[in-house]
Amino acid sequence: MSLNPEVSELFDFYGDMLTEKQRDAIRFYYDDDLSLAEIAQNYGVNRQAVHDSIKRAEVMLYDMENKLGIVRKSKRLDEGLAQIAELAKTIESVNQKHSFSSEISSLAAKIVAIAKVINE
């Protein structure tokens, strides 16, 4: 069982804000595919305690995203940078076809390079 993509993204951004036990429980359950019973045995607690910890952690991740919106903003930034890079490539292509200007070509190349660096 791997993290569903949405929880995985949230965990990547906000996982450090969870308690150590919550982080471990999520990793054991989703990444290591341990059962609730196996995790409970490792911690000396019951299955329900592990289940509750995982569910509380998931709720906290979603709450943080609802309040902060970092994942949503990151996705918009990535999409915007991809669009900027594509538009710069289109400008370069149109420039070469119609009236080549080395200045336009140079500026378009710089835009693509900047978008690439920001997206890394």
Phi, psi and omega in degrees: 000115177257160179307137173293151189305322182292313179294323179299314178297314179299317180297320178300320183277320190245000184305325180292346180274351177276164175290161179301319180295320178295316178300313180299315181300316179295315179297313180299316185289312185271310185283316183268355176059036175277148178283165176302321180296318180294317179295317180301318180297318180299326182262353181070034178233179179269167181303319183298322179296319179293314179303313180298319180297316179295314181296319177298319180296316179298317178299318179297319179299313179294320178297317179298318179294319179298324181278319187260325178066025184294318180296314179300315180294321179297317178297316179297320178298313179301315179295318179296318179295322177296319179294318178300314180297318179295318179295321178296321177293323178294318177301316179299317180296313179297320179300317180292325182285326192252300182211088188303124174235120181296331179292315178297316179300316180295317180295319178298318179296322178294320179298314179299316181296318180295315180299321180295316180295317180296324185280350181283000000 
